[in-house]
Amino acid sequence: MKPILTACLTLLCATALHAQSIAPRDGWVVITTEKTHADLLTDLKAAVKANKMGIVTQAGPTGAAKARGITIPQNRVIGVFNNDFAVKILALSTAAMIEAPIRFYVTEKPDGTATLSYKTPSFVFDPYMKEAGPDLQTLAQELDTRFATIAEAARD
């Protein structure tokens, strides 16, 4: 029984270490930086505002975990959108608005630097393209450009 327990613990530890990095995947943009989590988060918020978008939601488990005596890497999900895009998308597809706000994800790596990740808006809205038509594709591409601009500004 002891070898099985050791193997399980080894697997759990390896999984936890692997879970700290965001790997590239379909529909995602993953940007590694040399910034700290706090600096990248500050720069992301400034870039969102500078690009005429709003921070609609913020969430992250780090503070609640700390209150429970658990230390985990810093991470924060920032939901970003604006009312102009919301009204236009809602006119095309009521269902598509479940995807708003679109989220940026700021994660701390083991070396103390941070990664900025997000799903591209065109990827997020893809399931609704057939019902909403080409106007949704146009709006999603506009959002792709806006999100890329925000991400580049936050990274630099």
For each residue, the residues with C-beta under 8 A, 3 or more apart:
1: 4 5
2: 5 6
3: 6 7
4: 1 7 8
5: 1 2 8 9
6: 2 3 9 10
7: 3 4 10 11
8: 4 5 11 12
9: 5 6 12 13
10: 6 7 13 14
11: 7 8 14 15
12: 8 9 15 16
13: 9 10 16 17
14: 10 11 17 18
15: 11 12 18 19
16: 12 13 19 20
17: 13 14 20 110
18: 14 15 21
19: 15 16
20: 16 17 73 107 108 109 110
21: 18 109 115
22: 28 30 105 107 115 117
23: 30
24: 28 30
25: 28 30
26: 123
27: 119 120 123 124 126
28: 22 24 25 117 118 119 120 123
29: 117 118 119 120 147 148 151
30: 22 23 24 25 115 116 117
31: 115 116 117 151 155
32: 109 113 115
33: 40 113 114 115 116 155
34: 113
35: 39 40 43 113 114 155
36: 39 40 108 112 113 114
37: 40 41 73 74 75 76 106 107 108 114
38: 41 42 74
39: 35 36 42 43 114
40: 33 35 36 37 43 44 106 114 116 154 155
41: 37 38 44 45 76 78 106 114
42: 38 39 45 46
43: 35 39 40 46 47 153 154 155
44: 40 41 47 48 78 104 106 116 150 154
45: 41 42 48 49 55 78
46: 42 43 49 50 153 154
47: 43 44 50 51 149 150 151 153 154
48: 44 45 51 53 54 55 78 80 150
49: 45 46 52 53 54 55
50: 46 47 153
51: 47 48 146 149 150 153
52: 49 82
53: 48 49 80 81 82 146 150
54: 48 49 80 81 82 83
55: 45 48 49 58 78 79 80
56: 79 80 81 100 101
57: 77 78 79 101 103
58: 55 76 77 78 79
59: 76 77
60: 63 74 75 76 77
61: 64 65 72 75
62: 65 66 72 73 74 75 76
63: 60 66 67
64: 61 67 68
65: 61 62 68 70 71 72
66: 62 63 69 70 71
67: 63 64
68: 64 65
69: 66
70: 65 66
71: 65 66
72: 61 62 65 75
73: 20 37 62 107 108 109 110
74: 37 38 60 62 106 107 108 114
75: 37 60 61 62 72 105 106 107 108
76: 37 41 58 59 60 62 105 106
77: 57 58 59 60 103 104 105 106
78: 41 44 45 48 55 57 58 103 104 105 106
79: 55 56 57 58 100 101 102 103
80: 48 53 54 55 56 101 102 103 104 147 150
81: 53 54 56 85 86 100 101 102
82: 52 53 54 85 86
83: 54 86 87
84: 87 88
85: 81 82 88 89 100 139 142 143
86: 81 82 83 89 90 97 100
87: 83 84 90 91
88: 84 85 91 92 135 139
89: 85 86 92 93 96 97 100 125 132 136 139
90: 86 87 93 94 96 97
91: 87 88
92: 88 89 96 128 132 133 135 136 139
93: 89 90 96 97 128 131 132 136
94: 90 97
95: 98 128 131
96: 89 90 92 93 99 100 125 128 132 136
97: 86 89 90 93 94 100
98: 95
99: 96 102 124 125 128
100: 56 79 81 85 86 89 96 97
101: 56 57 79 80 81
102: 79 80 81 99 118 119 121 124 143 147
103: 57 77 78 79 80 118 119
104: 44 77 78 80 116 117 118 147 150 151
105: 22 75 76 77 78 116 117 118
106: 37 40 41 44 74 75 76 77 78 114 115 116
107: 20 22 37 73 74 75 114 115 117
108: 20 36 37 73 74 75 112 113 114
109: 20 21 32 73 112 113 114 115
110: 17 20 73
111:
112: 36 108 109
113: 32 33 34 35 36 108 109
114: 33 35 36 37 39 40 41 74 106 107 108 109
115: 21 22 30 31 32 33 106 107 109
116: 30 31 33 40 44 104 105 106 151 154 155
117: 22 28 29 30 31 104 105 107
118: 28 29 102 103 104 105 147 151
119: 27 28 29 102 103 123 124
120: 27 28 29 123 124 144 147
121: 102 124 125 140 143 144 147
122: 125 126 137 140 141 143 144
123: 26 27 28 119 120 126
124: 27 99 102 119 120 121 140
125: 89 96 99 121 122 128 129 132 136 139 140
126: 27 122 123 129 140
127:
128: 92 93 95 96 99 125 131 132 136
129: 125 126 132 133 136 137 140
130:
131: 93 95 128
132: 89 92 93 96 125 128 129 135 136
133: 92 129 136 137
134: 137 138
135: 88 92 132 138 139
136: 89 92 93 96 125 128 129 132 133 139 140
137: 122 129 133 134 140 141
138: 134 135 141 142
139: 85 88 89 92 125 135 136 142 143
140: 121 122 124 125 126 129 136 137 143 144
141: 122 137 138 144 145
142: 85 138 139 145 146
143: 85 102 121 122 139 140 146 147
144: 120 121 122 140 141 147 148
145: 141 142 148 149
146: 51 53 142 143 149 150
147: 29 80 102 104 118 120 121 143 144 150 151
148: 29 144 145 151 152
149: 47 51 145 146 152 153
150: 44 47 48 51 53 80 104 146 147 153 154
151: 29 31 47 104 116 118 147 148 154 155
152: 148 149 155 156
153: 43 46 47 50 51 149 150 156
154: 40 43 44 46 47 116 150 151
155: 31 33 35 40 43 116 151 152
156: 152 153
